[in-house]
Amino acid sequence: MVIDWMLLTYVIVGFFALLGFFRGWWKEAITTFLLAFLLLLLQRPDWAQAVVDFLNWIIASIWQLVVQLFGLTTTVPFQLDATSAGTWIMILILVLVFSIFISRLVLPSHAYRIPGQYYAVSIIGRVLGLLLGALNGFLVLSLVREYLDGRALPGGVAPETEITIAGGSAFGPAATSVSIQAVNLPTVTILDSYLPWLIIGLGLLIFFAALKTRVRLLRSSAGSKIEYASPYGYRPVAVERAKPARPAPEVPGPG
């Protein structure tokens, strides 16, 4: 199987740009920051190993608690491998899901039919979101490429070139393995020269901008308190509780 990497890049970047247009720049900023952190882990394999070790400790602790509660005698079901591309692709997916969850929680985009306040995106917020979404799509695809290549993972494992598929169908036995080859790969990658550090720095700046425009610390003689503001490019919309309908007045009958 041959994959045109440039065509895939256009599709992924375009898809994320479209999502960014609807979500707005603030929500995309959270995703950019988290993707920049994953890029930082590629620059520091020892930190990446420490993150995986911490996740394995969480898995082992939860499993030990389950064993104690239910009286099981089995060992830990699995542990993550920091040298495996599959581990980091799974972490990447979880990071994307977490960024969507936290951005919706902190900056709700609709009211879910309950009283409160949600934020509508202006055209400026959408355009900025489109640009950040395109950057996020580029980062996601670049991270996947580096994970599959494996050179920046802990241990510097060799590139993974095959995906094994097991199973059967009514059309007869399938091939034991499928080789996937990418063509039109760019010669410059996200880890070349100072590019990763520029992206990491940009991710930090965008995150601080999102934090500053959303959260404000107010200080007075009575003390300090945190106030939530509307980010640039967003408009708050209040939703009031629906009032119960009044019963129709009774019309007296004749006589």
C-alpha positions in Angstrom: 0.0 0.0 0.0 1.4 3.4 -1.0 0.3 6.6 0.8 0.9 10.0 -0.8 2.1 11.9 2.3 1.6 15.4 0.8 -2.0 14.6 -0.1 -2.5 13.2 3.4 -1.1 16.4 4.8 -3.5 18.5 2.8 -6.5 16.4 4.0 -5.5 16.4 7.7 -4.5 20.1 7.8 -7.7 21.1 6.0 -9.8 19.0 8.4 -8.3 20.5 11.5 -8.5 24.0 10.0 -12.3 23.5 9.4 -12.7 22.3 13.0 -10.7 25.4 14.2 -13.0 27.6 12.2 -16.1 26.4 14.1 -14.4 26.1 17.5 -12.5 29.4 17.5 -9.0 30.2 18.4 -9.2 29.8 22.2 -10.2 26.1 22.1 -7.5 25.5 19.5 -5.0 27.2 21.7 -5.4 24.5 24.4 -4.8 21.8 21.7 -1.7 23.7 20.4 -0.2 23.8 23.9 -0.7 20.1 24.6 0.7 19.2 21.1 3.7 21.4 21.8 4.2 19.5 25.1 4.3 16.2 23.1 6.8 17.7 20.8 8.9 18.7 23.8 8.9 15.1 24.9 10.4 14.1 21.5 13.2 16.6 22.2 13.8 15.1 25.6 13.5 11.2 25.5 14.4 11.0 29.2 11.3 13.1 30.0 9.2 10.9 27.7 10.4 7.8 29.5 9.5 9.4 32.9 5.9 10.3 31.6 5.4 6.7 30.5 6.8 5.4 33.8 4.3 7.6 35.7 1.4 6.3 33.6 2.5 2.8 34.2 2.5 3.5 37.9 -1.0 4.9 37.7 -2.2 1.7 35.8 -0.5 -0.6 38.4 -2.0 1.4 41.3 -5.5 1.3 39.9 -5.2 -2.4 39.1 -3.9 -3.2 42.6 -6.9 -1.4 44.0 -9.2 -3.4 41.8 -7.5 -6.6 42.9 -8.0 -5.7 46.6 -11.6 -4.8 46.1 -12.6 -7.9 44.1 -10.1 -10.4 45.5 -8.4 -11.1 42.2 -5.1 -12.9 42.0 -4.0 -11.8 38.5 -1.1 -9.5 37.8 -1.1 -6.1 36.1 -2.9 -6.6 32.7 -0.5 -4.5 30.7 2.2 -1.8 30.8 3.0 0.9 28.3 6.2 0.6 26.3 7.9 4.0 25.8 9.8 2.7 22.8 6.6 1.7 20.9 5.0 4.0 18.4 1.6 2.5 19.3 2.0 3.8 22.8 2.6 7.3 21.7 -0.1 7.3 19.1 -2.5 6.2 21.8 -1.2 9.0 24.1 -1.7 11.5 21.2 -5.3 10.4 20.7 -6.0 10.7 24.5 -4.4 14.2 24.5 -6.7 15.3 21.6 -9.8 14.0 23.4 -8.7 15.6 26.7 -8.1 19.0 24.9 -11.7 18.9 23.5 -13.1 18.0 26.9 -11.3 20.7 28.9 -11.9 23.4 26.3 -15.7 22.7 26.3 -15.7 22.6 30.1 -13.9 25.9 30.6 -15.5 27.7 27.6 -18.9 26.1 26.7 -20.0 26.7 23.2 -23.7 26.0 23.7 -26.1 25.9 26.5 -27.1 22.2 26.5 -30.6 23.4 27.2 -29.7 24.4 30.8 -29.6 27.8 32.4 -26.2 29.5 32.3 -23.9 31.2 29.8 -22.2 30.0 26.6 -19.9 31.8 24.2 -20.5 32.5 20.5 -17.5 32.8 18.2 -17.1 36.0 16.1 -15.7 36.0 12.6 -12.3 37.1 13.9 -12.3 34.3 16.4 -13.2 31.8 13.7 -10.4 33.1 11.3 -7.8 32.8 14.1 -9.2 29.4 14.9 -8.8 28.3 11.3 -5.1 29.3 11.4 -4.4 27.5 14.7 -6.4 24.5 13.6 -4.2 24.2 10.5 -1.1 24.4 12.7 -2.6 21.7 15.0 -3.3 19.4 12.0 0.3 19.9 10.9 1.6 19.1 14.4 -0.6 16.0 14.7 0.6 14.5 11.4 4.2 15.4 12.1 4.0 13.8 15.5 2.6 10.6 14.0 5.4 10.5 11.5 8.1 10.9 14.2 6.4 8.2 16.3 6.4 5.8 13.3 10.0 6.7 12.5 11.0 6.0 16.1 14.3 7.9 16.0 13.3 10.4 18.8 11.6 7.9 21.0 13.3 6.6 24.2 15.9 4.1 23.1 15.9 5.3 19.5 14.1 2.2 18.1 14.2 1.3 14.4 11.3 2.5 12.2 8.2 0.4 12.1 7.5 -0.4 8.5 4.8 -3.1 8.7 1.3 -3.5 10.3 0.2 -7.0 11.0 -3.5 -7.8 10.4 -4.9 -11.0 11.7 -8.3 -12.5 11.0 -10.4 -14.1 8.2 -13.3 -13.4 6.0 -15.6 -15.1 3.5 -13.2 -14.0 0.7 -10.5 -16.3 1.9 -7.5 -15.9 4.1 -6.0 -12.4 4.2 -2.3 -11.6 3.9 -0.3 -12.1 7.1 1.1 -8.5 6.8 0.5 -5.3 4.9 3.4 -3.1 4.1 2.6 0.6 4.0 5.0 2.9 2.1 4.8 6.7 2.2 5.8 8.7 -0.9 6.4 12.4 -1.4 7.8 12.8 2.1 9.2 16.2 2.8 13.0 16.3 3.4 12.5 18.8 6.3 10.8 17.3 9.4 9.5 19.0 12.5 12.6 17.9 14.5 15.1 19.6 12.2 17.2 22.5 13.4 15.5 25.1 15.7 12.0 24.4 14.3 10.8 22.3 17.3 11.9 24.9 19.8 10.1 27.7 17.9 6.9 25.7 17.9 7.3 24.9 21.6 7.8 28.6 22.3 4.8 29.5 20.2 2.7 27.0 22.0 3.6 28.5 25.3 2.9 32.1 24.1 -0.5 31.0 22.7 -1.3 29.2 26.0 -0.5 32.3 28.1 -2.5 34.5 25.8 -5.5 32.1 26.2 -5.0 32.1 29.9 -4.7 35.9 30.2 -7.8 36.6 28.1 -9.9 34.0 30.0 -8.8 34.3 33.7 -8.2 37.5 35.6 -6.9 37.9 39.1 -8.6 40.8 40.9 -7.0 42.2 44.0 -8.7 44.5 46.5 -8.5 45.4 50.2 -11.0 42.6 50.8 -8.6 40.0 49.2 -8.1 38.4 45.8 -10.5 36.6 43.6 -10.5 35.0 40.2 -12.8 36.4 37.5 -13.6 34.7 34.2 -13.7 37.0 31.2 -14.8 36.6 27.6 -11.7 35.8 25.4 -11.0 37.9 22.4 -13.2 36.8 19.5 -15.9 35.4 21.7 -19.3 36.8 22.8 -21.1 35.7 26.0 -24.7 34.7 25.5 -26.9 34.3 28.6 -29.5 31.6 28.8 -32.4 32.1 31.2 -34.4 29.4 32.8 -37.5 28.7 31.0 -40.6 29.9 32.8 -43.5 27.5 33.3 -46.4 28.2 31.1 -49.4 29.8 32.7 -52.6 27.8 32.6 -55.2 29.1 30.3 -58.0 31.0 32.1 -61.2 29.1 32.4 -64.0 30.5 30.3 -67.4 30.3 32.1 -70.0 28.4 30.3 -73.5 29.7 29.5 -75.9 30.0 32.4 
